[in-house]
Amino acid sequence: MTNPELKEALMAKARIAVDAYRPIGQIDRRMYGVLVEHMGRCVYTGIFEPDHPTADEHGLRQDVMGLVRELGITVARYPGGNFVSNYRWEDGIGPVAERPTRRELAWHSTEPNSFGLDEFMEWCRQAEVEPMMAINLGTRGEEDAVNILDYTNGELGTQYSDMRRDNGHAEPYNVRMWCLGNEMDGPWQVGHKNAEDYAYLAGSTARAMKMMDQDLELVACGSSAWEMPTFGDWERTILDLNYDEVDYISMHRYVDPDVQDRASFLAAGYDMDRFIDGVIATADAVGAKKRSDKKIKISVDEWNVWRLAEWNSMEHGFATDDWPFAPKRIEDVYTGADALALGGMLISLLRHADRVKAACIAQLVNVIAPIMTEKGGRAWRQTTFYPFSIGSRIARGTAYDAVVETARTSTERYGEVDQLDAVVTWDKETGTGSLLALNRSLTEPVDLSAALASLGVSRVVKAQILAPEDLDAVNTADNPDAVAPVPHAVELSDGVLTTTLPPASWLAVELA
């Protein structure tokens, strides 16, 4: 046997089988959301920069808008994030010259309020995305929630709906999804509460809001991290008191490449699976106790790769005499490895499409974001832009239970994990679908065989792969395409797709 033949014989194999009669669940359009927060340069010099050469009459950067449309987002959560827990939404409406400038506590900066609720709604209109609003339950409560709801959704004839009209927006915005605060389990949060206090406030706020509109979709704060000492007990307390009042429980998940070996980092999807499964189990235990047929949905309304060193230093305090405007905050520059890990996390979200009905990558521009900008200058795609933008375009319809038979690969954090991770989607209405797959091994390629005939797959539209030769490579304004997907060879015969994935690679196949 020659060396090439021996290598092929020893190459890891992976087989995927899909049963068309075993769908996981419908992929909600809100799966491809983002967070837009008043933090660092996400808003100011990110999406909003009136003096930029591409800015329109609303001050919105149109170079960024083009990338946002390409990213394919469907929903945007606003205005935070930690920012919301001390935010007076009234500061950001009305004539800009009359809006107050305030010291912003969450990120220790100066907030001019020149971009606010109405500007955000105009941005959503241009980007063709659904707004998801967060309300302040840190320093405010029921009255404020009802007032902002009247401003955004109320028919004319009341104080706040008429205020919206006077500000130039007669038609209601009809915001359907509302987050009842943000990360209220976190001691870093302005107005941080224990589980019981937050549960009572969230419940009374939810009841007040639904007195105005019974069809609102409300998200209660779940755990801001898997590692929180209150995880599990927090969710149980909130849902035990509010199971009938809320529709979603939130979870936030960030993975830090700097605190683990790279093999564990590429298993970020495994980490995400465990967190989601834990939240589902807790929610369902409460539902079973209440003998309820209702299933609480999951909103992963913050998720991303994030090097947490800067955040950890922030926790020890900012310079008290310095309140800068739109300072650079956690502007992580993403690597090829980061893009692969994020692609794995997306596979995990899709694999839980039956219960994860909203997910927001955090954040959109500059702040741990897929899009970067220069003030007054260029905008470009980070490496993490690509798995999200490809997935948002082709992974629609229904997620299917893809049974994966694969070799195992070693990690320090999780032990042995599957070398190949994958999810298959199919949209019966359009006759299109996708196969997303990640080879987690840093050293070994894998031969993949996927039996897709039961879905009706008959052709491959396009196959792309992210397989960076240098996992530490990054995209910059001067070299924006250092890491980008390239075409990949696949074969399809009698409904069976075959290909080889190199080590550390993320594959996306568009099917029809």
C-alpha positions in Angstrom: 0.0 0.0 0.0 1.4 3.4 -1.0 1.6 6.3 1.5 -1.3 8.2 -0.1 -3.4 5.0 0.0 -2.5 4.4 3.6 -3.3 7.9 4.6 -6.7 7.6 2.9 -7.4 4.3 4.7 -6.6 5.8 8.1 -8.5 9.1 7.5 -11.4 9.7 9.9 -14.8 8.9 8.5 -18.1 10.7 9.4 -21.6 9.7 8.3 -24.7 11.7 8.6 -28.2 10.3 8.3 -31.3 12.5 8.1 -34.9 11.3 8.7 -37.4 13.5 7.0 -40.0 12.3 9.5 -37.9 13.5 12.5 -37.8 17.3 12.3 -36.3 19.1 15.3 -38.4 22.2 14.8 -39.1 25.2 12.7 -36.2 27.7 12.5 -37.7 31.0 13.7 -36.8 34.1 11.7 -35.5 35.7 14.9 -32.7 33.1 15.1 -30.5 35.6 13.2 -30.7 38.6 15.5 -28.1 41.1 16.8 -27.6 43.4 19.8 -27.4 47.1 19.2 -26.3 48.7 22.5 -25.1 52.2 23.5 -21.7 50.9 24.3 -18.4 52.0 23.0 -18.6 52.7 19.2 -21.5 50.4 18.4 -24.0 53.3 17.8 -21.8 56.4 17.6 -19.3 56.0 14.7 -20.8 52.5 14.1 -24.3 52.7 12.7 -24.7 56.4 13.3 -22.2 59.1 12.2 -23.9 62.2 10.7 -20.5 63.6 9.5 -19.5 60.4 7.6 -19.3 60.7 3.8 -21.8 57.9 3.4 -24.3 59.2 6.0 -27.9 59.8 4.9 -30.2 62.6 6.2 -30.8 60.6 9.3 -27.1 60.3 10.1 -27.0 56.6 9.4 -23.8 55.2 7.7 -24.8 53.6 4.5 -21.6 51.8 4.1 -22.4 50.0 7.3 -26.0 49.6 6.2 -24.9 47.7 3.2 -22.9 45.3 5.3 -25.8 44.9 7.7 -28.0 43.8 4.9 -25.4 41.4 3.7 -25.1 40.0 7.2 -28.8 39.0 6.9 -30.0 39.9 10.4 -33.7 39.7 11.1 -34.2 41.3 14.5 -32.2 43.8 16.6 -32.3 44.1 20.4 -32.0 47.7 21.7 -30.8 49.7 23.6 -28.9 47.1 25.7 -27.4 45.3 27.3 -26.2 46.8 30.6 -26.9 50.2 29.2 -30.6 49.8 29.6 -30.6 49.4 33.3 -30.0 53.1 34.0 -31.5 54.5 30.8 -34.2 57.1 30.6 -35.8 56.4 27.2 -37.4 59.9 27.1 -33.9 61.4 26.9 -33.6 60.0 23.3 -36.8 61.4 21.7 -37.8 64.9 20.5 -35.6 67.7 19.1 -32.0 66.6 19.3 -30.8 70.1 20.4 -33.1 69.7 23.5 -32.0 66.3 24.5 -30.0 66.0 27.7 -26.4 64.8 27.9 -25.9 62.4 30.8 -23.2 60.3 32.4 -23.8 56.7 31.5 -23.1 54.4 34.4 -22.8 50.9 32.8 -19.8 51.8 30.5 -18.6 55.0 32.3 -19.1 57.3 29.3 -20.9 60.4 28.2 -24.2 59.8 26.5 -25.4 62.7 24.3 -28.7 61.0 23.4 -28.5 62.2 19.8 -29.5 58.7 18.8 -32.6 57.3 20.5 -35.7 55.3 20.0 -37.0 57.0 16.9 -33.6 56.9 15.2 -33.4 53.2 16.0 -36.8 52.6 14.5 -35.7 54.4 11.3 -32.5 52.3 11.2 -34.7 49.1 11.6 -36.9 50.3 8.7 -33.9 50.8 6.4 -32.2 47.5 7.5 -35.6 45.7 7.1 -35.2 44.1 10.6 -37.7 43.7 13.4 -37.1 45.7 16.6 -36.8 43.9 20.0 -36.9 46.4 22.8 -35.4 46.0 26.3 -36.9 48.0 29.2 -35.2 49.4 32.3 -35.9 47.2 35.3 -32.8 48.3 37.1 -33.9 51.8 38.2 -37.4 51.8 36.8 -40.4 49.6 36.6 -44.1 49.1 35.6 -45.0 52.8 35.0 -42.0 53.3 32.7 -42.7 50.1 30.8 -46.3 51.1 30.1 -45.2 54.6 29.0 -42.6 53.4 26.5 -45.1 50.8 25.2 -47.7 53.5 24.6 -45.1 55.6 22.8 -44.0 52.8 20.5 -47.3 51.0 19.9 -50.1 53.2 21.0 -52.8 54.5 18.8 -53.1 58.3 18.7 -55.1 60.0 21.4 -53.0 59.4 24.5 -50.1 61.4 26.0 -47.3 59.2 24.8 -48.7 58.2 21.4 -49.4 61.9 20.7 -45.8 62.6 21.7 -44.6 60.2 19.1 -46.8 61.9 16.5 -45.5 65.3 17.5 -42.0 63.9 17.0 -42.9 63.1 13.4 -44.0 59.5 13.7 -47.8 59.2 13.5 -47.9 55.4 12.8 -47.3 53.0 15.7 -44.1 51.0 15.5 -45.9 47.8 16.6 -43.0 46.3 18.6 -44.0 42.8 19.5 -41.0 41.4 21.6 -39.9 43.0 24.8 -37.1 42.1 27.2 -38.0 42.6 30.9 -34.6 44.1 31.9 -31.1 42.8 31.2 -28.8 40.4 33.2 -30.5 41.2 36.5 -28.7 38.3 38.1 -25.4 40.1 37.6 -23.8 42.1 40.5 -22.4 44.4 37.8 -25.9 45.5 36.7 -27.3 48.8 37.8 -30.2 47.8 40.0 -29.1 44.2 40.4 -31.6 42.2 42.3 -31.9 38.8 43.8 -34.1 36.2 42.0 -37.2 36.7 44.1 -37.2 40.5 43.9 -36.6 40.5 40.2 -39.3 37.8 39.7 -41.9 39.9 41.4 -40.9 43.1 39.5 -40.8 41.2 36.2 -44.2 39.6 36.8 -45.9 42.8 37.8 -44.4 44.6 34.8 -45.5 41.8 32.5 -49.0 42.0 33.8 -49.2 45.7 33.3 -47.8 45.6 29.8 -50.3 42.8 28.8 -53.2 44.9 30.2 -52.3 47.2 27.2 -51.7 44.4 24.7 -52.3 40.8 25.4 -50.4 39.7 22.3 -46.9 41.0 23.4 -44.1 38.5 23.6 -42.2 38.9 26.8 -38.7 37.7 27.7 -37.7 37.2 31.4 -34.1 37.5 32.3 -32.4 34.1 32.8 -28.8 33.6 33.7 -26.1 35.8 32.2 -23.7 32.9 32.2 -23.5 29.1 32.7 -21.0 29.7 35.5 -23.2 32.0 37.6 -23.6 30.5 41.1 -27.3 31.2 40.9 -27.8 29.3 37.6 -30.7 27.0 37.7 -32.1 28.3 41.0 -32.5 31.7 39.3 -34.5 30.3 36.3 -36.6 28.1 38.6 -37.5 31.1 40.9 -38.4 33.4 38.0 -40.5 30.9 36.1 -42.2 29.5 39.3 -43.6 32.9 39.9 -44.2 34.0 36.2 -44.7 30.9 34.1 -48.0 32.2 32.7 -46.8 35.8 32.4 -43.8 35.4 30.1 -43.1 33.6 26.9 -39.3 33.3 26.9 -36.5 32.9 29.4 -33.2 34.5 28.2 -29.7 33.1 28.4 -26.4 34.8 27.4 -23.3 32.8 26.3 -19.9 34.1 25.5 -16.8 31.9 25.0 -13.3 33.1 25.7 -10.5 31.7 23.6 -7.8 33.0 25.9 -8.8 30.8 28.9 -8.8 27.4 27.2 -6.9 25.3 24.8 -7.8 25.7 21.2 -9.3 22.2 20.8 -11.7 23.0 23.6 -12.4 26.4 22.0 -13.4 24.7 18.8 -15.9 22.7 20.8 -17.8 25.9 21.7 -20.9 24.3 20.3 -20.7 21.5 22.8 -20.5 24.1 25.6 -23.5 25.9 24.1 -25.5 22.6 23.9 -25.0 22.0 27.7 -26.2 25.4 28.6 -29.3 25.3 26.4 -30.1 21.8 27.6 -29.8 22.9 31.2 -32.2 25.9 30.7 -34.7 23.7 28.9 -34.6 21.1 31.7 -35.2 23.7 34.4 -38.0 25.4 32.5 -39.7 22.1 31.8 -39.4 21.0 35.4 -41.3 24.1 36.4 -43.9 23.4 33.7 -44.3 19.9 34.9 -44.7 21.0 38.5 -47.5 23.3 37.3 -49.0 20.6 35.1 -48.9 23.0 32.2 -48.9 22.2 28.5 -47.1 25.5 27.8 -43.4 25.3 26.8 -41.2 28.2 27.7 -39.1 29.3 24.7 -35.4 30.3 24.9 -34.1 33.7 23.8 -30.3 33.5 23.5 -30.3 37.2 23.2 -26.5 37.6 23.7 -24.0 35.2 22.3 -20.5 35.5 20.8 -16.8 34.9 21.1 -15.4 37.4 23.6 -11.9 37.8 25.1 -13.0 38.8 28.6 -9.7 40.3 29.9 -10.9 43.9 29.2 -14.3 43.3 30.8 -12.7 41.8 33.9 -10.5 44.9 34.3 -13.6 47.1 33.9 -15.2 45.3 36.8 -12.5 46.7 39.1 -13.6 50.3 38.2 -13.2 53.0 35.6 -11.2 56.2 35.9 -13.7 58.3 37.9 -12.6 61.6 36.4 -12.9 60.4 32.8 -16.3 60.2 31.1 -15.4 59.9 27.4 -17.9 60.0 24.4 -18.0 56.8 22.4 -14.7 55.4 23.7 -13.3 52.2 22.3 -14.6 49.4 24.4 -13.9 45.6 23.9 -13.2 46.0 20.1 -12.0 42.4 19.7 -10.2 41.6 16.5 -11.4 38.2 15.4 -9.2 35.4 14.1 -9.8 32.4 11.8 -10.2 30.2 14.9 -12.9 32.6 16.3 -14.9 32.2 13.1 -14.8 28.4 13.4 -15.9 28.5 17.0 -18.8 30.9 16.2 -19.8 28.6 13.3 -20.0 25.8 15.8 -22.1 27.8 18.2 -24.5 28.6 15.3 -24.9 24.8 14.6 -25.8 24.4 18.3 -28.5 27.1 18.1 -30.0 25.5 15.0 -29.9 22.1 16.6 -32.2 23.5 19.3 -34.6 25.2 16.9 -37.6 23.6 18.7 -37.0 25.7 21.8 -34.5 28.5 20.8 -36.8 30.9 19.0 -34.6 34.0 19.2 -30.9 34.6 19.3 -28.9 37.8 19.0 -25.2 37.9 18.3 -23.7 40.7 20.5 -22.9 43.2 19.2 -23.4 44.4 15.7 -20.6 47.0 15.0 -17.2 47.5 16.6 -18.0 46.1 20.0 -17.2 42.3 19.8 -18.8 42.6 16.4 -18.8 41.1 12.9 -18.5 44.6 11.4 -15.7 47.1 12.1 -15.5 50.8 11.2 -13.1 53.7 11.2 -14.5 57.0 12.4 -14.9 59.0 9.2 -13.5 56.1 7.2 -13.8 52.5 6.1 -16.0 49.6 7.2 -15.1 45.9 6.8 -16.1 42.4 7.7 -14.5 40.6 10.5 -13.8 36.8 10.2 -16.9 36.0 12.3 -19.1 37.8 9.7 -19.0 34.9 7.4 -20.5 31.9 9.3 -23.4 34.2 10.4 -24.1 35.7 7.0 -24.0 32.4 5.2 -26.1 30.7 7.8 -28.7 33.5 7.9 -29.1 33.1 4.1 -29.2 29.4 3.6 -30.2 27.8 7.0 -34.0 28.5 7.0 -37.1 26.4 7.2 -36.8 23.4 9.5 -33.9 21.9 11.3 -33.7 18.1 11.1 -32.3 15.5 13.5 -29.0 14.7 11.8 -27.6 11.5 13.3 -23.8 11.9 13.1 -21.5 8.9 13.3 -18.0 10.2 13.7 -14.6 9.8 15.3 -13.8 11.5 18.5 -11.2 14.3 19.2 -9.6 15.2 22.5 -10.0 18.5 24.4 -8.7 19.5 27.8 -12.0 21.0 29.0 -14.6 18.5 27.7 -12.6 15.3 27.2 -13.5 13.4 24.1 -16.0 15.1 21.8 -17.3 14.4 18.3 -14.8 15.3 15.7 -17.6 16.4 13.3 -20.5 18.5 14.3 -23.3 19.2 11.9 -26.9 20.3 11.3 -29.2 19.9 8.3 -32.0 22.3 7.4 -34.7 22.0 4.8 -37.5 24.4 3.7 -40.3 22.4 2.0 -42.0 25.5 0.6 -38.9 26.7 -1.3 -37.3 23.3 -1.9 -34.0 24.6 -0.5 -31.8 23.7 2.5 -28.4 23.5 3.9 -25.7 21.3 5.5 -23.5 23.1 8.0 -20.6 21.1 9.4 -17.5 21.8 11.6 -14.4 19.6 11.7 -13.2 20.3 15.3 -9.9 18.4 15.0 -6.8 20.6 14.7 -4.8 17.9 12.9 -7.0 15.4 11.2 -9.1 15.7 8.0 -12.5 13.9 7.9 -14.2 12.1 5.0 -17.9 13.1 5.2 -20.9 11.2 3.8 -24.4 12.6 4.3 -27.5 10.7 3.2 -30.0 13.5 2.3 -32.3 11.7 -0.1 -35.2 11.5 2.3 -35.5 15.3 2.2 -35.7 15.4 -1.6 -32.2 16.9 -2.1 -31.3 16.5 -5.8 -28.6 19.2 -6.3 -25.9 21.3 -4.7 -26.3 25.0 -5.4 -23.1 26.1 -3.7 -20.5 24.8 -1.3 -18.2 27.1 0.7 -15.6 26.4 3.4 -13.7 28.4 6.0 -10.4 26.6 6.4 -7.8 29.2 7.4 -4.2 28.1 6.9 -3.3 30.4 9.8 -5.9 30.1 12.6 -4.5 33.4 14.0 -5.1 35.4 10.8 -7.4 38.4 11.1 -9.2 40.8 8.7 -8.2 44.5 8.8 -9.2 47.6 6.9 -6.0 47.2 4.8 -6.5 43.5 4.3 -10.2 42.8 4.7 -10.2 39.4 3.0 -7.4 37.6 4.8 -9.9 35.1 6.1 -12.9 34.5 3.9 -14.9 31.4 2.6 -13.8 29.8 -0.6 -15.5 27.3 -2.9 -15.3 23.7 -1.9 -15.6 20.5 -3.9 -18.5 18.2 -3.0 -20.3 15.4 -4.8 -23.9 14.4 -4.8 -25.1 11.1 -6.1 -28.5 9.5 -5.4 -29.0 11.9 -2.6 -25.7 11.1 -0.8 -23.3 14.0 -0.4 -19.6 13.3 -0.1 -16.6 15.5 0.6 -13.5 15.9 2.7 -13.1 18.5 5.3 -9.6 19.6 6.2 -8.6 20.0 9.8 -10.2 23.0 11.6 -12.7 23.9 9.0 -16.4 25.0 8.7 -18.4 23.8 5.7 -21.6 25.3 4.4 -23.5 23.6 1.5 -26.5 25.1 0.0 -29.0 22.4 -1.2 -32.0 22.3 -3.5 
